[in-house]
């Protein structure tokens, strides 16, 4: 019997996809950090992954398998590389963020290989997770990476906007942060952002950020 004959065949794409989602969710279920969304508390990264997945599907009902896998794995096992594992200050923060991008891509690749995904799909997932091809010009940006960025930004607005505003207690600084977020989003993403529910303070900050974005 040949080696090929003895090899376990890969499951069909739909089967691999279900296995991959289960593997990613299982990894993120170990997150000790908790978050409550719409009255339901759960592991932070598992909750965020499902929310980004939902936004990507809403923004692009025909989203590719690779895009959906990237959405689910975008911050897989993020808590294992804490911010304080890098030096304090902006330089340390930027090094931490750069390291995380590679870490998440590597973790996604490991999980996808474990359920039999091919090199081409894995490479595409890596490209999306690493945000390769994301530019300021809608004519040249990778549309799937832009949808991915929109989903991330919308979940940030839903889950962290009010919390960071309260922590900073500096509405002008927060408006600048939100303006940077809006600049990374497509027109479709910004439209979805405007339709989210905000408290009065967040609404005012969003309006100020929109003004900064247009100047």
DATA-V986792 format. One record per pair of residues at least 24 apart in sequence whose C-alpha atoms are under 10 Angstrom apart, sorted by the first residue. I is the first residue (numbers start at 1). J is the second residue. If there is no record, write none. Layout:
BEGIN
[[I	J] [I	J]]
END
This chain:
BEGIN
[[8	116] [9	116] [10	115] [10	116] [10	117] [10	118] [11	115] [11	116] [11	117] [12	116] [12	117] [13	65] [13	116] [13	117] [14	65] [15	115] [15	116] [16	112] [16	113] [16	114] [16	115] [16	116] [16	117] [17	65] [17	66] [17	68] [17	69] [17	112] [17	115] [17	116] [17	117] [18	115] [19	111] [19	112] [19	114] [19	115] [19	116] [20	69] [20	72] [20	73] [20	108] [20	111] [20	112] [20	113] [20	114] [20	115] [20	116] [20	117] [21	68] [21	69] [21	72] [21	73] [21	111] [21	112] [22	111] [23	73] [23	108] [23	111] [23	112] [23	114] [23	115] [24	49] [24	69] [24	72] [24	73] [24	74] [24	75] [24	76] [24	77] [24	107] [24	108] [24	111] [24	112] [25	49] [25	50] [25	72] [25	73] [25	76] [25	77] [26	76] [27	73] [27	76] [27	77] [27	107] [27	111] [28	72] [28	73] [28	75] [28	76] [28	77] [28	78] [28	79] [29	76] [29	77] [30	77] [30	79] [31	76] [31	77] [31	78] [31	79] [31	80] [32	79] [32	80] [33	79] [35	159] [36	159] [37	158] [37	159] [44	78] [44	79] [45	72] [45	73] [45	74] [45	75] [45	76] [45	77] [45	78] [45	79] [46	72] [46	73] [46	75] [46	76] [46	77] [47	72] [48	72] [48	73] [48	74] [48	75] [48	76] [48	152] [48	155] [48	156] [48	159] [49	73] [49	74] [49	75] [49	76] [49	152] [49	155] [50	155] [51	151] [51	152] [51	154] [51	155] [51	158] [51	159] [52	148] [52	149] [52	150] [52	151] [52	152] [52	153] [52	154] [52	155] [52	156] [53	148] [53	151] [53	152] [53	155] [54	151] [54	155] [55	147] [55	148] [55	150] [55	151] [55	152] [55	153] [55	154] [55	155] [55	189] [55	192] [56	144] [56	147] [56	148] [56	149] [56	150] [56	151] [56	152] [56	154] [57	147] [57	151] [58	147] [58	151] [58	192] [59	147] [59	148] [59	150] [59	151] [59	188] [59	189] [59	192] [60	144] [60	147] [60	148] [63	144] [63	147] [64	144] [65	121] [65	124] [65	125] [66	120] [66	121] [66	122] [66	123] [66	124] [66	125] [66	126] [66	127] [66	128] [66	129] [66	144] [67	121] [67	124] [67	125] [67	126] [67	127] [67	128] [67	129] [67	144] [67	145] [67	147] [67	148] [68	125] [68	128] [68	144] [68	148] [69	108] [69	112] [69	121] [69	122] [69	124] [69	125] [69	126] [69	128] [69	129] [70	104] [70	105] [70	108] [70	122] [70	124] [70	125] [70	126] [70	127] [70	128] [70	129] [70	130] [70	145] [70	148] [71	125] [71	128] [71	129] [71	145] [71	147] [71	148] [71	149] [71	151] [71	152] [72	108] [72	129] [73	104] [73	105] [73	107] [73	108] [73	109] [73	111] [73	112] [73	125] [73	126] [73	129] [74	100] [74	101] [74	103] [74	104] [74	105] [74	107] [74	108] [74	125] [74	126] [74	128] [74	129] [74	130] [74	148] [74	152] [75	100] [75	101] [75	103] [75	104] [75	105] [75	107] [75	108] [75	129] [76	100] [76	103] [76	104] [76	105] [76	106] [76	107] [76	108] [76	111] [77	103] [77	104] [77	107] [77	108] [78	103] [78	104] [78	107] [98	130] [100	130] [101	126] [101	129] [101	130] [101	131] [102	126] [102	129] [102	130] [103	130] [104	129] [104	130] [105	129] [105	130] [134	184] [135	184] [136	183] [136	184] [136	185] [136	186] [137	186] [138	185] [138	186] [138	187] [143	186] [146	184] [146	185] [146	186] [146	189] [147	185] [147	186] [147	188] [147	189] [148	185] [149	181] [149	184] [149	185] [149	186] [149	189] [150	181] [150	182] [150	184] [150	185] [150	186] [150	187] [150	188] [150	189] [150	190] [150	192] [150	193] [151	185] [151	189] [151	192] [152	181] [152	185] [153	178] [153	181] [153	182] [153	184] [153	185] [153	189] [153	190] [153	193] [154	181] [154	182] [154	185] [154	189] [154	190] [154	192] [154	193] [154	194] [154	196] [155	193] [156	181] [157	181] [157	193] [157	196] [157	197] [157	198] [157	202] [157	206] [158	193] [158	196] [158	197] [158	198] [161	198] [161	202] [161	205] [161	206] [162	198] [162	199] [162	201] [162	202] [165	201] [165	202] [165	205] [166	201] [166	202] [171	201] [171	202] [171	204] [171	205] [171	206] [171	208] [172	205] [172	208] [172	209] [173	205] [173	209] [174	202] [174	205] [174	206] [174	208] [174	209] [175	202] [175	204] [175	205] [175	206] [175	207] [175	208] [175	209] [175	210] [175	211] [175	212] [175	213] [176	205] [176	206] [176	208] [176	209] [176	210] [176	212] [176	213] [177	205] [177	209] [178	205] [178	206] [178	207] [178	208] [178	209] [178	210] [178	212] [178	213] [179	205] [179	206] [179	207] [179	208] [179	209] [179	210] [179	211] [179	212] [179	213] [179	214] [180	209] [180	210] [180	212] [180	213] [181	209] [181	213] [182	206] [182	209] [182	210] [182	212] [182	213] [183	209] [183	210] [183	212] [183	213] [183	214]]
END
